[in-house]
Amino acid sequence: MSETFDIAETLDVKGASCPMPVVKTKQAIDDLAEGSVLEVLATDSGSMSDIEGWADGTNGVALLEQVDEGDVYKHYVEKTD
């Protein structure tokens, strides 16, 4: 079960395949204030590892949670600075 986050913005990248979910996530997170949480909705199963890898290797962001709902993958990314 997903935790509850204070979502600042939801990014819908359903139907997009690699690398677009990561590219769009980076663009969206850049526009948010520090401490804001971005919810990313994707249908590409590769987004689970792609967004995790991007967040692990990127300063200023933290991957809070990922949820696999079968046909939709939800990612919660916080801008940390």
PLY file of the C-alpha trace (Angstrom):
ply
format ascii 1.0
element vertex 81
property float x
property float y
property float z
element edge 80
property int vertex1
property int vertex2
end_header
0.00 0.00 0.00
1.27 3.44 -0.91
2.20 5.97 1.70
0.48 9.32 1.53
2.60 12.13 0.17
1.79 15.81 -0.23
1.87 15.79 -4.04
2.89 19.12 -5.57
2.38 17.97 -9.16
1.41 14.86 -11.12
3.26 14.02 -14.33
1.42 11.69 -16.71
3.86 9.89 -19.02
1.59 6.92 -19.71
2.25 5.54 -23.18
5.80 6.94 -23.31
8.73 4.54 -23.47
12.36 4.82 -22.41
13.93 7.33 -22.09
10.96 9.75 -22.07
9.63 9.00 -18.55
13.05 9.94 -17.10
13.49 12.96 -19.40
10.04 14.32 -18.54
10.55 13.59 -14.82
13.80 15.58 -14.81
12.13 18.51 -16.59
9.19 18.51 -14.17
11.30 18.20 -11.00
13.50 21.13 -12.11
10.42 23.38 -12.01
9.42 22.41 -8.46
10.40 24.05 -5.18
12.67 22.27 -2.70
10.73 19.77 -0.62
8.05 19.28 -3.28
6.96 15.79 -4.30
6.31 14.84 -7.92
4.03 11.91 -8.69
4.91 10.24 -12.00
2.40 7.94 -13.70
3.91 5.61 -16.31
2.91 2.50 -18.25
6.46 1.48 -19.24
7.61 -1.29 -16.89
11.20 -0.17 -17.49
10.38 3.09 -15.75
10.71 1.27 -12.42
14.45 0.69 -12.85
15.04 3.76 -15.05
13.63 6.30 -12.59
15.26 4.54 -9.64
18.64 4.63 -11.37
18.21 8.27 -12.37
17.22 9.30 -8.83
20.11 7.34 -7.26
22.59 9.06 -9.55
21.16 12.57 -9.38
21.91 15.09 -6.65
18.93 17.05 -5.38
16.29 14.35 -5.79
15.12 11.42 -3.67
12.96 8.52 -4.79
10.45 8.10 -1.97
8.41 5.18 -3.26
7.44 3.21 -6.35
4.13 1.39 -6.71
3.38 -1.28 -9.32
-0.37 -1.32 -9.92
-0.15 -3.76 -12.82
-0.92 -1.46 -15.74
0.33 1.78 -14.17
3.60 2.41 -12.34
3.61 5.24 -9.84
6.81 6.97 -8.79
7.13 9.54 -6.00
10.17 11.79 -6.35
11.07 14.59 -3.93
13.17 17.58 -4.87
15.64 17.81 -1.98
17.57 20.95 -3.02
0 1
1 2
2 3
3 4
4 5
5 6
6 7
7 8
8 9
9 10
10 11
11 12
12 13
13 14
14 15
15 16
16 17
17 18
18 19
19 20
20 21
21 22
22 23
23 24
24 25
25 26
26 27
27 28
28 29
29 30
30 31
31 32
32 33
33 34
34 35
35 36
36 37
37 38
38 39
39 40
40 41
41 42
42 43
43 44
44 45
45 46
46 47
47 48
48 49
49 50
50 51
51 52
52 53
53 54
54 55
55 56
56 57
57 58
58 59
59 60
60 61
61 62
62 63
63 64
64 65
65 66
66 67
67 68
68 69
69 70
70 71
71 72
72 73
73 74
74 75
75 76
76 77
77 78
78 79
79 80
